[in-house]
């Protein structure tokens, strides 16, 4: 069973991630302020890592691990979270 991402859809409220094992994860984009405040075209300009374990938006400097989505983790760089320096 693989938890790698195969595709992403993002609308004004939700990011949907299709997984290789057939599941679809839906998370609110409010969890990720950079996506929330981005233009629709910027949200669509993503790259899935070669392994399928990471989602990346170059212009937004946003990286989201699929494992974090599965665990229900939001943006770890927002207030209330500590980020590695």
C-alpha positions as CSV (number, residue, x, y, z in Angstrom):
1,X,0.0,0.0,0.0
2,X,1.4,3.4,-1.0
3,X,0.7,6.7,0.5
4,X,2.3,8.7,-2.3
5,X,0.4,11.5,-4.1
6,X,-0.6,11.1,-7.7
7,X,-2.5,14.3,-8.2
8,X,-3.8,17.5,-6.5
9,X,-6.9,19.6,-6.9
10,X,-7.2,22.9,-5.1
11,X,-10.3,25.2,-4.9
12,X,-11.1,28.2,-2.8
13,X,-11.7,26.1,0.3
14,X,-10.1,22.6,0.0
15,X,-7.0,20.9,-1.2
16,X,-7.8,17.3,-2.5
17,X,-4.9,14.9,-2.8
18,X,-5.3,11.7,-4.7
19,X,-3.1,8.9,-3.3
20,X,-1.6,5.9,-5.2
21,X,-3.6,3.5,-3.0
22,X,-6.9,4.9,-4.2
23,X,-7.7,7.2,-1.2
24,X,-8.4,10.9,-1.5
25,X,-7.5,13.3,1.3
26,X,-9.3,16.6,1.6
27,X,-7.9,19.3,3.9
28,X,-9.0,23.0,4.3
29,X,-6.5,25.3,2.6
30,X,-7.0,27.6,5.6
31,X,-4.4,25.2,7.2
32,X,-1.9,26.6,4.7
33,X,-2.0,30.4,4.6
34,X,0.3,30.7,1.6
35,X,-2.2,28.6,-0.4
36,X,-5.2,30.4,1.1
37,X,-3.9,33.8,0.0
38,X,-2.5,32.7,-3.3
39,X,-4.2,33.4,-6.7
40,X,-5.9,30.4,-8.2
41,X,-3.2,30.1,-10.9
42,X,-0.5,30.0,-8.2
43,X,-2.4,27.2,-6.4
44,X,-2.4,25.2,-9.6
45,X,1.3,25.6,-10.2
46,X,2.5,22.7,-8.0
47,X,4.9,19.9,-8.3
48,X,4.7,16.4,-6.7
49,X,8.0,15.0,-5.6
50,X,9.5,12.1,-7.5
51,X,8.6,9.8,-4.6
52,X,5.1,11.3,-4.3
53,X,5.7,12.0,-0.6
54,X,5.9,15.8,-0.9
55,X,3.9,18.6,-2.5
56,X,5.7,21.8,-3.6
57,X,4.7,25.2,-4.8
58,X,7.8,27.0,-6.0
59,X,6.4,30.5,-6.3
60,X,4.7,30.3,-2.9
61,X,7.7,28.7,-1.2
62,X,5.3,26.0,0.2
63,X,6.2,22.4,0.9
64,X,3.7,20.0,2.3
65,X,4.5,16.4,3.2
66,X,1.8,13.8,2.4
67,X,2.6,12.1,5.7
68,X,1.7,15.4,7.5
69,X,-1.7,15.5,5.7
70,X,-2.4,11.9,6.7
71,X,-1.6,12.8,10.3
72,X,-3.9,15.9,10.2
73,X,-1.0,18.4,10.6
74,X,-1.4,21.9,9.4
75,X,1.2,24.5,8.4
76,X,4.0,24.1,11.0
77,X,5.4,27.6,10.3
78,X,2.3,29.4,11.5
79,X,1.9,31.0,14.9
80,X,1.8,28.5,17.7
81,X,4.3,26.2,16.0
82,X,8.0,26.1,16.3
83,X,10.0,25.9,13.1
84,X,13.5,24.7,12.8
85,X,16.1,27.4,12.3
